[in-house]
Amino acid sequence: MSEFQAYLQLGFSHITDSNGYDHILFIAAICTIYTLVDWKKVIVLVTAFTVGHSVTLALATLGYVSINPDWVELLIPITIMITAFLNFFHKVPKGTYAQKDNEPAFRYPLALCFGLIHGLGFSNYLRALLGKEAGIFNPLLGFNIGLELGQLIIVFIILAIAFVMIELLRVQKISWINILSGIIFGMALSLILNNELFRTLTGMPVN
């Protein structure tokens, strides 16, 4: 296995690893208001997120950007919670299921900005893997492509589930959005409340 293939596999494993489910939660949060019929919109939205995290992943891995990992670990669940919270205000025309509805334009720059934060989280993991390797272009490229492949699979699964629930089982779209967003919001809030930096800043006992 080449170096590129090894890091591609590591990137794929990292994004799909259930132990690091915070990134999966974010992808789920930004996809919640969509189903398979909205795949074009989702591609644009996910591309904005990809651009964001690719930029900071490269800059941080190359050493041009350095932020305390503790802050990154706190900011990531905050991005998830904000995205899930905004889903509650998504307007769906009454009496519709998966019909096309109006979409706020701010979701795209928001995905880009939040992608910058998630890229810092990816970089912490990648830097630990690289160690003292001299050349990092191939590892960086392979890892990033692996992340994207895993991300696309997660997106497809989420959209497919939404399609089944809304189109086939005829669950009201607004109900699906609120239920899934509520679950994601609660899980993100739990991550924040259990974050050591957050507990230190708020004077809560540190586990």
C-alpha positions, 0 to 999 in steps of 0.5 A: 500500500502506498503512502497516499493510499494509507492516508486516504484510508486513515482519512476515511476511517477518521470521518466514519469512526463512531468514536469521533461522531462529532463530525458525523453529527455536523454533517447530519445537522446540515443535511437535516432539511433535505432528502434525495430530491435535493441532492444538488443543493446538498452538493453545493452545501457540502462543497462549502463545508469541504472548502472550509475544512480543506483550507484550515486542514492544510494551513494547520497541518503545514504549521501556518495556523495554530489554535489551542486544541482545547478550544477547537474541541469546544467550538466543534460541538458549538457549530453542531448545536447552532446548525441544529438550532437553526433547522427549527426555523426552517419553513416548510409549506403546509401540507407538503412532504418532500416538496421543494421549499425556500432555503435561507442563503446564509446556510452556505457561508455558514457551512464554509465558516464552520468548515474552517473550525472542523478543519482544525479538528481534522488537523490535530489528528493528522499532525499526530499521524505525520510525526516527523515525516519530511514530505506531507503533500501526499499524506495531506492530499490522501487524508483529505480525499479520504475524508471527502469519500467518507463524508459523501457516504454519510450524506447519502445515508442521511438523505436516503433515510430522510427520503424513506421517512418523508416520501415513502412513510409520509412523515411530515417533513417539518416533523422529521426536521424537528425530531432529528434536529432535536436529537442532534441538538441534545447530543451536541449540548451534551458534548459541550457540557462534558467538555473540560474547557467549558466546565473550567470556564463556567466553574463546573466541576471537571470530570 
